[in-house]
Amino acid sequence: MDGAAPSGSYTPGDLEVEALILAATNHPLGTQFLIGGCLGTVAITFHVHSFTVEAARRRLCAHTEGH
């Protein structure tokens, strides 16, 4: 279900998503790992919920498509 909107009781906040993007930017694997890495592996690496990874991916893809 790649690209699916988060459902359930957890919704990551904007600050949490931005913090993940910043962490990925400063990480040796970079934002390409955030975007293309295995969802579970990315979540474990950055110690975040998988919904946060999905939200960050959507934000990065929307930002890229807007240019």
C-alpha positions in Angstrom: 0.0 0.0 0.0 2.7 2.4 -1.0 1.4 6.0 -0.9 -1.6 5.1 1.1 -2.8 7.8 3.6 -2.3 7.0 7.2 -5.3 5.6 9.0 -6.1 4.7 12.5 -5.5 6.7 15.7 -2.0 8.1 14.9 -1.3 11.1 12.7 2.2 12.6 12.6 2.4 16.3 13.2 4.1 18.8 10.9 7.0 19.3 13.3 7.6 15.6 13.5 7.6 15.2 9.7 9.9 18.2 9.3 12.3 16.8 12.0 12.4 13.5 10.1 13.2 15.2 6.8 16.0 17.2 8.6 17.4 14.1 10.2 17.4 12.4 6.8 19.1 15.4 5.2 21.9 15.2 7.8 22.2 11.4 7.7 24.9 9.6 5.6 22.2 7.8 3.6 20.4 11.0 2.9 16.9 11.8 1.8 17.1 9.1 -1.0 17.1 6.5 1.8 14.0 8.2 3.4 12.2 8.2 0.0 13.3 4.8 -1.3 14.3 2.6 1.6 12.2 -0.1 3.0 9.5 1.5 5.1 10.2 -0.5 8.2 14.0 0.0 7.9 13.6 3.7 7.5 11.3 4.0 10.5 13.7 1.9 12.7 16.7 3.9 11.5 15.2 7.2 12.5 13.2 6.0 15.5 9.9 7.2 14.1 6.5 5.7 13.3 6.0 4.3 9.8 3.2 6.9 9.3 5.8 9.6 9.8 7.9 8.1 7.1 5.0 8.0 4.7 4.0 11.6 5.5 7.6 12.7 4.9 7.8 10.8 1.6 4.5 12.5 0.5 5.9 15.9 1.5 9.2 15.4 -0.3 7.5 14.1 -3.5 5.1 16.9 -3.5 7.9 19.4 -3.1 9.9 17.7 -5.9 6.9 17.7 -8.3 6.2 21.3 -7.6 9.6 22.4 -9.2 
